Amino acid sequence: MLLYINACVRTESRTRVIADALVSKYSEPVTEVVLEKIDFPKVDDAFIRRRDDLKAGGDFCPEEYGFGYVKALARNFYGIQDVRLVKATGLDIVGADADRIVEDTVAGL
């Protein structure tokens, strides 16, 4: 099963192009969570207190943030061992061919 956390809000999202290409390659079931459709609760003192009552704590503190952090959470807390990084870099550099970068990323999936 593939869990796709869709945080793409722009209609012309380059990230969505890459994600759609990746998702289309899977023959397994895909669960998509669309973040823009979720009504997140207001974070106030009461919310933080409820959260603090639920946390278990621990000494797990990864040295990396970004993908390393997400990978560590997926593997260690959720049991998802197959965690992969797909990235397209340099899209917003002046003179970069962003469409070509996206195409190359999709081709490498």
DSSP file (Angstrom, degrees, kcal/mol; ACC not computed):
  #  RESIDUE AA STRUCTURE BP1 BP2  ACC     N-H-->O    O-->H-N    N-H-->O    O-->H-N    TCO  KAPPA ALPHA  PHI   PSI    X-CA   Y-CA   Z-CA
    1    1 A M              0   0    0      0, 0.0     2,-0.5     0, 0.0    29,-0.2   0.000 360.0 360.0 360.0 143.6    0.0    0.0    0.0
    2    2 A L  E     -a   30   0A   0     27,-2.4    29,-3.2    21,-0.0     2,-0.6  -0.940 360.0-153.8-111.5 128.7    1.2    3.5   -0.8
    3    3 A L  E     -a   31   0A   0     -2,-0.5     2,-0.6    27,-0.2    29,-0.2  -0.919  13.1-169.1-100.7 116.8    0.4    6.4    1.5
    4    4 A Y  E     -a   32   0A   0     27,-3.2    29,-2.9    -2,-0.6     2,-1.0  -0.925   7.9-163.1-110.6 110.2    0.4    9.7   -0.5
    5    5 A I  E     -a   33   0A   0     -2,-0.6     2,-0.9    27,-0.2    29,-0.2  -0.828  14.5-156.5 -94.0 102.6    0.2   12.8    1.7
    6    6 A N  E     +a   34   0A   0     27,-2.6    29,-2.4    -2,-1.0    30,-0.5  -0.718  29.1 160.9 -89.8 106.0   -0.8   15.4   -0.9
    7    7 A A        +     0   0    0     -2,-0.9     2,-0.5    27,-0.2    -1,-0.1   0.159  35.1 123.8-106.5  15.6    0.2   18.9    0.2
    8    8 A C        +     0   0    0      1,-0.2    28,-0.2     7,-0.1    -2,-0.0  -0.674  23.2 161.5 -82.4 120.9   -0.1   20.4   -3.3
    9    9 A V        +     0   0    0     -2,-0.5     2,-0.2    26,-0.1    -1,-0.2   0.660  45.9  91.1-111.5 -23.5   -2.4   23.3   -3.4
   10   10 A R  S >  S-     0   0    0      1,-0.1     3,-1.3     2,-0.1     6,-0.1  -0.531  71.5-137.5 -75.9 139.6   -1.5   25.1   -6.6
   11   11 A T  T 3  S+     0   0    0      1,-0.3    -1,-0.1    -2,-0.2    -3,-0.0   0.881 107.2  43.3 -60.6 -39.0   -3.4   24.0   -9.7
   12   12 A E  T 3  S+     0   0    0      4,-0.0    -1,-0.3    -3,-0.0     2,-0.3  -0.181  84.3 161.8 -99.6  39.2   -0.1   24.0  -11.7
   13   13 A S    <>  -     0   0    0     -3,-1.3     4,-1.4     1,-0.2    -5,-0.1  -0.438  31.9-160.5 -67.4 123.0    1.9   22.3   -9.0
   14   14 A R  H  > S+     0   0    0     -2,-0.3     4,-1.9     2,-0.2    -1,-0.2   0.841  95.2  57.5 -69.5 -33.3    5.1   20.7  -10.3
   15   15 A T  H  > S+     0   0    0      1,-0.2     4,-2.9     2,-0.2    -1,-0.2   0.895 103.4  52.9 -62.9 -39.7    5.2   18.5   -7.2
   16   16 A R  H  > S+     0   0    0      2,-0.2     4,-3.1     1,-0.2     5,-0.2   0.887 105.2  55.0 -63.2 -38.8    1.8   17.2   -8.2
   17   17 A V  H  X S+     0   0    0     -4,-1.4     4,-1.8     2,-0.2    -1,-0.2   0.936 113.0  41.9 -58.5 -47.0    3.1   16.3  -11.6
   18   18 A I  H  X S+     0   0    0     -4,-1.9     4,-2.2     2,-0.2    -2,-0.2   0.926 115.7  49.0 -67.0 -45.0    5.9   14.2  -10.1
   19   19 A A  H  X S+     0   0    0     -4,-2.9     4,-3.0     1,-0.2     5,-0.2   0.911 110.1  51.2 -62.7 -43.0    3.6   12.7   -7.4
   20   20 A D  H  X S+     0   0    0     -4,-3.1     4,-2.1     1,-0.2    -1,-0.2   0.890 109.9  50.5 -62.0 -38.7    1.0   11.7  -10.0
   21   21 A A  H  X S+     0   0    0     -4,-1.8     4,-0.6    -5,-0.2    -1,-0.2   0.909 112.9  46.0 -65.0 -41.2    3.6   10.1  -12.1
   22   22 A L  H >< S+     0   0    0     -4,-2.2     3,-1.2     1,-0.2     4,-0.4   0.936 112.3  49.6 -66.5 -46.6    4.9    8.1   -9.1
   23   23 A V  H >< S+     0   0    0     -4,-3.0     3,-1.4     1,-0.3    -1,-0.2   0.863 104.4  60.1 -61.3 -36.6    1.4    7.1   -8.0
   24   24 A S  H 3< S+     0   0    0     -4,-2.1    -1,-0.3     1,-0.3    -2,-0.2   0.709  98.1  59.9 -67.0 -18.5    0.6    5.9  -11.5
   25   25 A K  T << S+     0   0    0     -3,-1.2     2,-0.4    -4,-0.6    -1,-0.3   0.611  87.2  92.5 -82.9 -13.1    3.4    3.4  -11.3
   26   26 A Y    <   -     0   0    0     -3,-1.4     4,-0.1    -4,-0.4   -24,-0.0  -0.666  48.5-174.6 -87.7 133.4    2.0    1.6   -8.3
   27   27 A S        +     0   0    0     -2,-0.4    -1,-0.1     2,-0.1     3,-0.1   0.513  65.6  89.1 -96.7  -8.8   -0.3   -1.4   -8.8
   28   28 A E  S    S-     0   0    0      1,-0.1    -2,-0.1   -27,-0.0     2,-0.0  -0.376  96.8 -78.6 -81.4 164.3   -0.9   -1.6   -5.0
   29   29 A P        -     0   0    0      0, 0.0   -27,-2.4     0, 0.0     2,-0.5  -0.347  45.5-147.0 -61.6 144.5   -3.7    0.4   -3.3
   30   30 A V  E     -a    2   0A   0    -29,-0.2     2,-0.6    -3,-0.1   -27,-0.2  -0.968   7.9-161.1-118.5 126.6   -3.0    4.1   -2.8
   31   31 A T  E     -a    3   0A   0    -29,-3.2   -27,-3.2    -2,-0.5     2,-0.5  -0.940  14.0-162.9-104.9 120.2   -4.4    6.0    0.2
   32   32 A E  E     -a    4   0A   0     -2,-0.6     2,-0.6   -29,-0.2   -27,-0.2  -0.904  10.2-166.5-109.7 128.0   -4.3    9.7   -0.5
   33   33 A V  E     -a    5   0A   0    -29,-2.9   -27,-2.6    -2,-0.5     2,-0.8  -0.960  10.2-156.8-110.2 114.8   -4.5   12.3    2.3
   34   34 A V  E >   -a    6   0A   0     -2,-0.6     3,-1.5   -29,-0.2     4,-0.3  -0.824   1.1-162.2 -96.9 107.7   -5.2   15.8    0.8
   35   35 A L  G >  S+     0   0    0    -29,-2.4     3,-1.6    -2,-0.8    -1,-0.2   0.822  84.9  61.5 -62.7 -33.7   -4.0   18.3    3.4
   36   36 A E  G 3  S+     0   0    0    -30,-0.5    -1,-0.3     1,-0.3   -29,-0.1   0.682 101.9  54.7 -69.2 -13.6   -6.0   21.2    2.0
   37   37 A K  G <  S+     0   0    0     -3,-1.5     2,-0.5     2,-0.0    -1,-0.3   0.451  89.4  94.5 -95.3  -1.2   -9.2   19.3    2.6
   38   38 A I    <   -     0   0    0     -3,-1.6     2,-1.1    -4,-0.3    -5,-0.0  -0.786  68.1-144.6 -95.7 130.9   -8.5   18.8    6.3
   39   39 A D        -     0   0    0     -2,-0.5    -3,-0.1     0, 0.0    -2,-0.0  -0.782  23.7-152.4 -92.0  95.7   -9.8   21.3    8.8
   40   40 A F        -     0   0    0     -2,-1.1     3,-0.1     1,-0.1     2,-0.0  -0.416  19.5-107.8 -71.6 143.3   -7.0   21.4   11.4
   41   41 A P        -     0   0    0      0, 0.0     2,-0.2     0, 0.0    -1,-0.1  -0.300  37.1 -95.3 -69.7 154.6   -7.9   22.2   14.9
   42   42 A K        -     0   0    0      1,-0.1     2,-0.9     5,-0.0     5,-0.1  -0.506  35.8-134.3 -66.3 131.3   -7.0   25.5   16.5
   43   43 A V        +     0   0    0     -2,-0.2     2,-0.2     4,-0.1    -1,-0.1  -0.810  48.5 137.6 -94.6 107.3   -3.8   25.2   18.4
   44   44 A D  S  > S-     0   0    0     -2,-0.9     4,-2.4     1,-0.0     5,-0.2  -0.693  70.4 -77.7-133.3-172.9   -4.3   26.9   21.8
   45   45 A D  H  > S+     0   0    0      1,-0.2     4,-2.4    -2,-0.2     5,-0.2   0.895 128.9  51.2 -59.7 -41.8   -3.3   26.2   25.4
   46   46 A A  H  > S+     0   0    0      2,-0.2     4,-2.2     1,-0.2    -1,-0.2   0.899 109.9  50.2 -63.6 -40.4   -6.1   23.6   25.8
   47   47 A F  H  > S+     0   0    0      2,-0.2     4,-2.5     1,-0.2    -2,-0.2   0.934 111.0  48.4 -62.1 -47.0   -5.1   21.8   22.6
   48   48 A I  H  X S+     0   0    0     -4,-2.4     4,-2.8     1,-0.2    -2,-0.2   0.895 110.4  51.8 -62.6 -40.5   -1.4   21.6   23.8
   49   49 A R  H  X S+     0   0    0     -4,-2.4     4,-1.7    -5,-0.2    -1,-0.2   0.913 110.3  48.2 -63.3 -42.1   -2.5   20.3   27.2
   50   50 A R  H  X S+     0   0    0     -4,-2.2     4,-0.9     2,-0.2    -2,-0.2   0.920 113.0  48.7 -63.1 -42.8   -4.6   17.6   25.6
   51   51 A R  H >X S+     0   0    0     -4,-2.5     4,-1.3     1,-0.2     3,-0.9   0.918 108.7  52.9 -62.2 -43.5   -1.7   16.7   23.3
   52   52 A D  H 3< S+     0   0    0     -4,-2.8    -1,-0.2     1,-0.3    -2,-0.2   0.840 104.4  56.4 -62.5 -32.9    0.7   16.6   26.3
   53   53 A D  H 3< S+     0   0    0     -4,-1.7    -1,-0.3     1,-0.2    -2,-0.2   0.762 110.8  45.3 -67.8 -24.0   -1.6   14.2   28.1
   54   54 A L  H << S+     0   0    0     -3,-0.9    -2,-0.2    -4,-0.9    -1,-0.2   0.676  88.2 102.2 -94.3 -19.9   -1.4   11.8   25.2
   55   55 A K     <  -     0   0    0     -4,-1.3    -3,-0.0    -3,-0.2    -4,-0.0  -0.368  49.6-163.9 -75.5 146.9    2.3   11.7   24.5
   56   56 A A        -     0   0    0      1,-0.2    -1,-0.1    -2,-0.1    -4,-0.0   0.681  28.1-150.8 -99.9 -23.7    4.5    8.9   25.6
   57   57 A G        +     0   0    0      1,-0.0     2,-0.3     3,-0.0    -1,-0.2  -0.216  21.4 171.3  80.4-175.4    7.9   10.4   25.3
   58   58 A G        -     0   0    0      1,-0.1    -1,-0.0    -2,-0.0     0, 0.0  -0.855  46.0 -93.1 150.4 175.7   11.2    8.7   24.6
   59   59 A D  S    S+     0   0    0     -2,-0.3     2,-0.7     2,-0.0    -1,-0.1   0.214  74.0 125.2-106.5  15.4   14.8    9.4   23.8
   60   60 A F        +     0   0    0      1,-0.0    -3,-0.0    -3,-0.0    -2,-0.0  -0.658  23.7 153.9 -79.3 116.0   14.4    9.2   20.0
   61   61 A C        -     0   0    0     -2,-0.7     8,-0.0     0, 0.0    -1,-0.0  -0.795  32.2-145.0-144.3  96.9   15.8   12.4   18.5
   62   62 A P        -     0   0    0      0, 0.0     7,-0.1     0, 0.0     6,-0.0  -0.252   9.9-138.8 -65.9 150.3   17.1   12.2   14.9
   63   63 A E  S    S+     0   0    0      5,-0.1     2,-0.2     2,-0.0     6,-0.1   0.738  84.8  63.2 -78.0 -23.5   20.1   14.3   13.9
   64   64 A E        -     0   0    0      4,-0.1     2,-0.2     2,-0.0     0, 0.0  -0.659  63.9-162.4-100.8 156.4   18.6   15.1   10.6
   65   65 A Y    >   +     0   0    0     -2,-0.2     3,-0.9     3,-0.1     2,-0.3  -0.654  61.8  35.2-119.7-175.1   15.4   17.1    9.8
   66   66 A G  T 3> S-     0   0    0      1,-0.3     4,-2.1    -2,-0.2     3,-0.3  -0.541 130.4  -2.1  69.9-133.3   13.5   17.1    6.5
   67   67 A F  H 3> S+     0   0    0     -2,-0.3     4,-3.3     1,-0.2     5,-0.3   0.885 134.0  56.9 -62.1 -41.0   13.5   13.7    4.8
   68   68 A G  H <> S+     0   0    0     -3,-0.9     4,-2.1     1,-0.2    -1,-0.2   0.889 109.4  46.8 -57.7 -38.3   15.7   12.0    7.3
   69   69 A Y  H  > S+     0   0    0     -3,-0.3     4,-2.4     2,-0.2    -1,-0.2   0.931 113.6  46.5 -68.6 -46.7   13.2   13.0   10.0
   70   70 A V  H  X S+     0   0    0     -4,-2.1     4,-2.8     2,-0.2    -2,-0.2   0.908 113.1  50.6 -62.6 -42.3   10.2   11.8    8.0
   71   71 A K  H  X S+     0   0    0     -4,-3.3     4,-2.5     1,-0.2     5,-0.3   0.915 110.6  48.9 -61.9 -43.9   12.0    8.5    7.1
   72   72 A A  H  X S+     0   0    0     -4,-2.1     4,-2.7    -5,-0.3     5,-0.4   0.910 112.7  47.6 -63.7 -42.5   12.9    7.9   10.8
   73   73 A L  H  X>S+     0   0    0     -4,-2.4     4,-2.3     2,-0.2     5,-1.3   0.942 112.4  49.4 -62.1 -47.6    9.3    8.6   11.9
   74   74 A A  H  X5S+     0   0    0     -4,-2.8     6,-2.9     3,-0.2     4,-0.6   0.927 119.6  36.5 -58.9 -46.9    7.9    6.3    9.2
   75   75 A R  H  <5S+     0   0    0     -4,-2.5     4,-0.5     4,-0.2    -2,-0.2   0.932 125.7  34.8 -73.8 -46.7   10.3    3.4   10.0
   76   76 A N  H  <5S+     0   0    0     -4,-2.7    -3,-0.2    -5,-0.3    -2,-0.2   0.800 130.4  25.3 -85.3 -30.0   10.5    3.7   13.8
   77   77 A F  H  <5S+     0   0    0     -4,-2.3    -3,-0.2    -5,-0.4    -2,-0.1   0.755 132.5  29.5-105.4 -30.3    7.0    4.8   14.8
   78   78 A Y  S  <<S-     0   0    0     -5,-1.3    -3,-0.2    -4,-0.6    -4,-0.1   0.474  95.4-123.6-112.9  -4.2    4.7    3.6   11.9
   79   79 A G        +     0   0    0     -4,-0.5     2,-0.9    -6,-0.3    -4,-0.2   0.688  58.7 146.0  72.3  18.1    6.5    0.5   10.7
   80   80 A I        +     0   0    0     -6,-2.9    -1,-0.2     1,-0.2    -2,-0.1  -0.792  17.9 172.9 -91.1 105.2    6.8    1.7    7.1
   81   81 A Q        +     0   0    0     -2,-0.9     2,-1.4     1,-0.2    -1,-0.2   0.803  60.7  72.5 -85.7 -30.2   10.2    0.3    6.0
   82   82 A D        +     0   0    0     -8,-0.1     2,-0.5    -7,-0.0    -1,-0.2  -0.671  62.1 154.8 -90.9  87.9   10.0    1.2    2.3
   83   83 A V        -     0   0    0     -2,-1.4     2,-0.4    -3,-0.1   -12,-0.0  -0.967  17.4-176.3-117.8 123.4   10.5    5.0    2.5
   84   84 A R        -     0   0    0     -2,-0.5     2,-0.5     2,-0.0    -2,-0.0  -0.918  21.3-135.6-126.1 147.5   12.0    6.7   -0.6
   85   85 A L        -     0   0    0     -2,-0.4     2,-0.5     2,-0.0    -2,-0.0  -0.887  19.6-178.9-101.4 125.1   13.0   10.3   -1.4
   86   86 A V        +     0   0    0     -2,-0.5     2,-0.4     2,-0.0    19,-0.0  -0.993  16.4 167.6-119.9 124.0   12.0   11.7   -4.8
   87   87 A K        -     0   0    0     -2,-0.5     2,-0.5    18,-0.1    -2,-0.0  -0.986  31.7-161.0-142.4 151.1   13.2   15.2   -5.4
   88   88 A A        -     0   0    0     -2,-0.4     3,-0.3    17,-0.0     2,-0.3  -0.978  27.1-168.9-125.6 113.9   13.5   17.8   -8.2
   89   89 A T        +     0   0    0     -2,-0.5    -2,-0.0     1,-0.2     0, 0.0  -0.730  57.3  30.9-109.6 155.0   16.0   20.5   -7.3
   90   90 A G    >   +     0   0    0     -2,-0.3     3,-1.2     6,-0.0    -1,-0.2   0.621  68.4 137.2  82.2  15.0   16.9   23.8   -8.9
   91   91 A L  T 3  S+     0   0    0     -3,-0.3     7,-0.2     1,-0.2    -2,-0.1   0.837  73.2  41.6 -62.8 -34.2   13.4   24.5  -10.2
   92   92 A D  T 3  S+     0   0    0      5,-0.1     2,-0.4     2,-0.1    -1,-0.2   0.211  81.9 120.4-104.3  15.1   13.4   28.1   -9.2
   93   93 A I  S X  S-     0   0    0     -3,-1.2     3,-2.6     1,-0.1     5,-0.1  -0.657  77.5-101.2 -78.6 133.0   16.9   29.1  -10.2
   94   94 A V  T 3  S+     0   0    0     -2,-0.4     3,-0.1     1,-0.3    -1,-0.1  -0.320 109.3  17.4 -56.4 127.5   16.9   31.9  -12.8
   95   95 A G  T 3  S+     0   0    0      1,-0.3    -1,-0.3    -2,-0.0     2,-0.1   0.287  92.2 135.4  92.3  -9.3   17.5   30.3  -16.2
   96   96 A A    <   -     0   0    0     -3,-2.6     2,-1.3    -6,-0.1    -1,-0.3  -0.437  60.2-128.0 -71.8 145.7   16.6   26.8  -15.1
   97   97 A D     >  -     0   0    0      1,-0.2     4,-2.2    -2,-0.1     3,-0.3  -0.731  31.1-179.7 -92.1  86.0   14.4   24.7  -17.3
   98   98 A A  H  > S+     0   0    0     -2,-1.3     4,-2.4     1,-0.2     5,-0.2   0.863  77.5  54.0 -59.9 -39.5   11.9   23.7  -14.7
   99   99 A D  H  > S+     0   0    0      1,-0.2     4,-2.5     2,-0.2    -1,-0.2   0.908 109.8  48.0 -62.0 -40.8    9.8   21.7  -17.1
  100  100 A R  H  > S+     0   0    0     -3,-0.3     4,-2.8     2,-0.2    -2,-0.2   0.895 109.5  52.6 -66.4 -40.5   12.9   19.7  -18.1
  101  101 A I  H  X S+     0   0    0     -4,-2.2     4,-2.1     2,-0.2    -2,-0.2   0.921 111.7  46.1 -61.4 -44.0   13.9   19.1  -14.5
  102  102 A V  H  X S+     0   0    0     -4,-2.4     4,-2.7     2,-0.2    -2,-0.2   0.927 112.5  50.6 -63.6 -44.9   10.4   17.8  -13.7
  103  103 A E  H  X S+     0   0    0     -4,-2.5     4,-2.5     1,-0.2    -2,-0.2   0.910 111.0  48.7 -59.3 -43.9   10.4   15.6  -16.8
  104  104 A D  H  X S+     0   0    0     -4,-2.8     4,-1.3     2,-0.2    -1,-0.2   0.883 111.4  50.1 -64.1 -38.7   13.9   14.2  -15.8
  105  105 A T  H  < S+     0   0    0     -4,-2.1     3,-0.3    -5,-0.2     4,-0.3   0.933 111.8  47.2 -65.3 -45.6   12.6   13.5  -12.3
  106  106 A V  H >< S+     0   0    0     -4,-2.7     3,-1.5     1,-0.2    -2,-0.2   0.909 109.6  54.1 -61.4 -42.3    9.5   11.7  -13.6
  107  107 A A  H 3< S+     0   0    0     -4,-2.5    -1,-0.2     1,-0.3    -2,-0.2   0.793 105.2  55.5 -63.4 -27.6   11.7    9.7  -16.1
  108  108 A G  T 3<        0   0    0     -4,-1.3    -1,-0.3    -3,-0.3    -2,-0.2   0.455 360.0 360.0 -85.2  -0.7   13.8    8.5  -13.2
  109  109 A L    <         0   0    0     -3,-1.5    -1,-0.2    -4,-0.3    -2,-0.1   0.494 360.0 360.0 -71.3 360.0   10.9    7.1  -11.2
